């Protein structure tokens, strides 16, 4: 039937377009948003490929394979079987656990979050959207992690960093117009720097430009850090965006998901369209050991727990 053939051709063309449009991400801010759903595009492409193969339409099959390869290229390095940066060897250095979580300035379950933190037993905790209310209900963190730097603020602009180990120096810094925290921590294997961030959500052209500028500033700040570095927080971009890739390349950082997982971190209520926008990245002063998504606590973000180890531990 002709109408069925037209529907088939339209669907193939649509799926091909979904895979190719992200290539124009740098041309306009809305096109950059299309880069974040590469995994979903691959799922739809696989479904369409099956339909085309069942119909023995080999030219559409070839076109879909080529289009799917465009989306697969930025995704493959993050698969556990890709080789990437996956490390299982014992480094001989005590691991360091870093937990990052966006608690949402809207109501969440603080008791459940505190349970998750206790179970995860991290050494460093970075919290985004730390409102004055969240600071009060999460006061137990001040006891469990006696070294901290906090900048609570209304809505989504507050941020806090807690450490089990001594914070030798720490300050609230600005990335664009948003606050971030930079701290120098003295761990049992040596000193390192932590930068906690929450970048702008690119929901308008102005905010997208602000987020991109914050990424540029963060790259310069990270590249200037002397020694081991951890950057953690809500970046409001995925590993598939060219702007995030620019950050990693310029600052010589490695995303802790690479070679381990595609796990999305936002939004918690729409799993099928979930994307990874909460990250922990480190420079070559660290070896990445693991990356694990944490349970939900009624925030719109999942937290992440990352284990790393200093490559060159200081001698006592």
C-alpha positions in Angstrom: 0.0 0.0 0.0 1.3 3.4 -1.0 0.4 5.1 2.3 2.3 2.5 4.2 5.3 3.0 2.0 5.1 6.8 2.5 5.0 6.3 6.3 8.0 4.0 6.1 10.1 6.5 4.1 9.1 9.4 6.4 10.1 7.4 9.5 13.5 6.5 8.0 14.1 10.2 7.0 13.1 11.3 10.5 15.4 8.9 12.2 18.3 9.8 9.9 17.7 13.5 10.7 17.7 12.8 14.4 21.1 11.3 14.2 22.6 14.0 11.9 21.2 17.3 13.3 23.5 17.2 16.4 26.4 17.7 14.0 25.3 21.3 13.7 25.4 21.8 17.5 27.8 24.8 17.4 25.6 26.7 14.9 22.7 27.5 17.3 21.9 26.9 20.9 18.8 24.8 20.2 20.8 22.5 18.0 23.2 21.8 20.9 20.3 20.5 22.9 19.8 17.7 20.4 23.3 16.3 21.2 22.2 15.2 24.6 19.9 12.3 23.4 22.3 10.2 21.5 21.4 7.1 23.4 17.7 7.5 22.6 18.5 8.1 18.9 20.4 4.9 18.8 17.5 3.0 20.4 15.1 4.4 17.8 17.6 3.8 15.0 17.9 0.1 16.1 14.1 -0.2 16.0 13.8 1.3 12.5 16.7 -0.9 11.3 14.8 -4.0 12.4 11.7 -2.8 10.5 13.7 -2.0 7.4 15.5 -5.4 7.5 12.2 -7.3 7.9 11.0 -5.4 4.8 14.2 -6.3 3.0 14.8 -2.6 2.2 18.6 -2.8 2.1 19.3 0.8 0.9 17.3 2.2 4.0 19.2 -0.3 6.1 22.6 1.0 4.9 21.5 4.7 5.3 20.3 4.0 8.9 23.5 2.2 9.8 25.5 5.2 8.6 23.3 7.6 10.4 23.4 5.5 13.6 27.2 5.5 13.4 27.2 9.3 13.8 25.4 8.9 17.2 27.4 5.9 18.2 30.7 7.6 17.9 30.4 9.8 21.1 28.6 7.1 23.0 30.9 4.1 22.5 33.8 5.4 24.6 31.4 5.4 27.6 30.3 1.7 27.3 31.9 -0.7 29.8 33.2 -2.9 27.0 34.9 0.0 25.1 38.2 -0.3 26.8 38.3 3.5 27.4 39.7 4.4 30.8 38.4 1.4 32.7 40.6 0.5 35.6 40.3 -2.6 37.8 43.9 -2.9 39.1 44.8 -2.3 42.7 46.7 1.0 42.8 48.1 0.3 46.3 46.7 3.7 47.4 43.6 4.0 49.7 40.7 5.0 47.4 39.0 8.4 47.8 35.2 8.5 47.5 33.5 11.6 46.0 29.7 12.0 46.1 28.0 14.7 44.1 24.3 15.4 44.2 21.8 18.1 43.2 19.2 18.1 46.0 16.7 20.3 44.1 15.6 23.6 45.7 12.1 22.1 45.7 11.1 19.7 48.5 13.1 16.5 48.7 13.5 13.7 51.3 16.5 14.8 53.5 16.3 11.8 55.8 16.6 9.5 52.8 19.5 11.5 51.4 21.3 11.3 54.7 20.8 7.5 54.7 22.2 7.3 51.2 25.3 9.4 52.2 25.9 7.1 55.3 25.6 4.0 53.2 27.9 5.4 50.5 30.5 6.5 53.1 32.1 9.2 50.9 35.1 11.3 51.8 34.0 14.4 49.8 30.4 15.5 49.3 29.4 18.2 46.8 25.8 19.5 47.0 24.1 21.7 44.5 21.0 23.8 45.0 21.8 24.2 48.6 19.1 26.5 50.0 19.0 27.8 53.6 16.3 25.2 54.2 18.4 22.4 52.8 21.4 23.5 54.9 19.2 23.2 58.0 17.8 19.8 57.2 21.2 18.4 56.2 22.9 19.7 59.3 24.0 16.2 60.1 26.6 16.5 57.3 28.4 19.1 59.4 29.0 16.4 62.1 29.9 13.6 59.7 32.2 15.8 57.7 33.8 18.4 60.0 35.5 20.4 57.3 33.2 22.3 54.9 32.6 25.3 52.8 29.0 26.4 52.2 27.3 29.0 50.1 23.5 28.5 50.7 21.2 30.6 48.5 17.6 30.7 47.5 16.4 28.6 44.5 19.1 26.8 42.5 22.1 29.0 43.2 23.5 27.6 46.5 26.3 25.1 46.7 28.2 23.3 49.5 31.3 21.1 49.9 31.9 18.8 52.9 35.1 16.9 53.5 36.2 14.1 55.9 39.7 15.5 55.7 41.2 18.8 56.5 40.4 21.7 54.1 43.7 23.6 54.0 42.1 26.4 52.0 38.8 27.0 50.4 36.7 29.8 48.9 33.6 30.6 47.0 34.5 31.6 43.5 32.5 32.9 40.5 31.9 31.1 37.2 30.2 33.8 35.2 27.5 35.0 37.6 27.1 31.7 39.4 29.0 30.6 42.6 31.3 27.6 42.7 33.6 26.3 45.5 37.3 25.6 45.2 39.0 23.8 48.1 42.4 22.4 48.8 42.1 19.2 50.8 44.8 17.3 52.7 43.9 13.6 52.3 45.8 10.6 53.8 47.7 10.0 50.6 48.4 13.7 49.8 46.8 17.0 49.0 44.4 17.6 46.1 42.0 20.3 44.8 38.2 20.0 44.5 36.1 22.3 42.5 32.3 22.0 43.0 30.1 23.6 40.3 26.5 24.1 39.2 26.4 25.6 35.7 23.5 27.4 34.1 20.7 25.4 32.5 20.7 26.1 28.8 16.9 26.6 28.5 17.2 30.0 26.6 19.7 31.4 24.2 21.1 33.7 26.9 21.4 30.9 29.5 23.0 28.6 26.9 25.6 31.3 26.1 26.2 31.7 29.9 26.6 28.0 30.4 29.1 27.8 27.5 31.1 30.7 28.9 31.1 29.0 32.4 32.6 25.9 30.7 35.3 28.0 29.2 36.1 29.7 32.5 36.0 26.3 34.3 38.4 24.8 31.7 40.9 27.7 32.3 40.5 27.4 36.1 41.0 23.7 36.0 44.0 23.8 33.7 45.7 26.3 36.1 45.4 24.0 39.1 48.7 22.6 40.2 48.5 19.0 41.3 45.6 16.4 41.5 42.2 17.9 40.7 38.6 16.7 41.0 35.8 18.7 39.4 32.3 17.7 40.5 28.7 18.9 40.2 25.8 19.6 37.8 27.3 20.7 34.5 23.9 21.0 32.7 25.4 19.3 29.7 26.1 15.7 28.6 29.3 14.0 27.5 27.9 14.1 23.9 28.0 17.9 23.7 31.0 19.5 21.9 31.2 22.1 24.6 31.7 19.5 27.3 34.3 17.8 25.1 36.1 21.2 24.8 36.2 21.4 28.6 37.7 18.0 29.0 40.3 18.6 26.3 41.3 22.1 27.4 41.6 21.2 31.1 43.0 17.7 30.4 40.2 16.1 32.5 38.7 12.6 32.2 35.0 12.0 32.8 34.5 9.3 35.5 31.8 7.7 33.4 34.1 7.0 30.5 34.5 3.3 29.9 32.0 2.5 32.7 28.5 3.6 32.2 25.9 5.6 30.3 23.8 6.1 33.4 21.5 9.2 33.2 21.3 11.5 36.2 18.4 13.7 35.2 15.4 13.8 35.3 14.5 11.0 37.8 10.9 11.0 36.9 11.3 10.4 33.1 13.8 7.5 32.9 13.3 6.9 29.1 14.6 10.4 28.2 17.1 10.6 31.1 20.5 12.1 30.3 23.8 12.3 32.2 24.4 16.0 33.2 25.9 15.4 36.7 29.6 14.6 36.5 32.8 14.0 38.3 36.0 14.6 36.2 39.6 14.3 37.3 43.0 15.2 35.9 45.9 12.8 35.5 46.7 13.2 39.2 44.0 10.5 39.8 43.2 7.0 38.7 39.4 6.5 38.3 38.3 3.3 40.0 34.5 3.3 39.7 31.4 5.4 39.0 28.0 4.5 40.5 24.6 6.1 40.4 22.9 6.5 43.7 19.3 5.9 44.7 16.6 8.6 44.4 15.5 10.7 47.3 12.7 12.6 45.6 15.0 15.0 43.9 14.9 15.5 40.1 18.6 14.4 40.0 20.3 11.1 40.9 23.5 11.5 42.8 26.8 9.9 41.8 29.5 8.2 43.8 32.9 8.0 42.3 36.0 6.3 43.6 39.4 7.6 42.6 43.0 7.1 43.9 46.0 9.4 43.8 48.5 8.2 41.2 51.5 9.5 43.2 50.8 9.3 46.9 52.9 11.4 49.1 55.3 9.5 51.5 54.5 10.0 55.2 
